[in-house]
């Protein structure tokens, strides 16, 4: 009987420990979500020509902790923009048909 009680207590302990190791959900609060989207939109608007409309999807967390946002520009050209944990733009991947980058922004990000 004592072995069964010890086994049950140990099992409960490990289940509790493992459930705590899952960490927090990758959902972002509305404030961080809104701020990340604003920063991404400003970056695209400042660095690319002929931006008329920017549509963005939900935020997702990359394996290394950066934030990724997928979306479209001008209703047709897709992109995926990554921001670091401080919400600085670290990279952008552009689909075919994405607007051309401004000449003055080719060597460094325009802000």
N, C-alpha and C positions, 0 to 999 in steps of 0.2 A: 504494500500500500504506500509506503514511504517513497519508493522508487517512482510510482505513478505520479504522486504529488510533485516530486522534484522535476520530473519530466514535463508536466503541465506548466509549472512555473517557469522553467527554462524556455519552453516553447513560447509562452506568452511574452517573455522578456525579449526573445529574438525577433518575434513578429513586430513588437513595438519598436525595437531598434531599427529593423529594416524599413518599416514604414516611415520612420523619421529620416532615413537616408535618401528618400526619394527627393527631398528638397522641395522648394516651392514650385508651384505651377508656373509654366512659362508665359502665363498671361501677364500683360502689362496693364497698369492702371491707366485710366483715361487721360490723365495729365501727361504721363510719359508718352503714351501713344500719340496724342495730339502734338506734343512738342517734337517728337521724332519725325512725324509726317510734315510738319511745318519746316523743319530744318532741311529735309530731303527736297521738298518742293522749292525752297529758296535756292538750294544748291543747283538744281536743274535749271531754274529760271535764270540764275546769274551766269551759268557756264555754257549754255546752249542757245543757239539762234532760233527765232520763230516759234517760241513756246506759246501756244494758245490755251491749252488745257492739260492738266495733269490729274490723272485718276490713280489712286493708290489702294492697294488691298490691305489686309491685316499684317501686323508685325509678326515676325517669327524670330526665334533665337537660334543662331547658328551654333554648332558644337563648341566653338571656342569662346562663346559669350557675346559675340557681336549681334547686332540687330539687322535683320534683312527685311526690306519692303519691296514687293513686286508691284508693278503698275504699268500704265500706258501713258503715252504723251500724244496729244492731238488726236486721240481716239483710235490710233492705229499702231504706233511703234511701242513695243514693250521694253521694259527695263527691270533691273534688279539692283537696288542700291543697298550698300552695307554701311552701318554706322558702328563705331566702337562703343565701349561701355560708357564713354563720356559724351556720346551723341555727336561725335565728329565724323564726317563722311570719310570712309576709308577706301571705298571703291564703288564703281558703278559698271554694270554690264548692260550693254545696249543691243537691242535687236535690230535687224535690218530695217532701214527707213527711219531710224532715230534722227532727230535734227542734228545738224552739224555743230560741232563745238566752236565757240567764239575764238577767234584768232588769238586774242590776248590771254585766253585761259588755257591754252594748250600746254604751256610749260609748267604752270602752277594753277591751283584752284583759284578761281575768282570768288571773292566773298563780299 
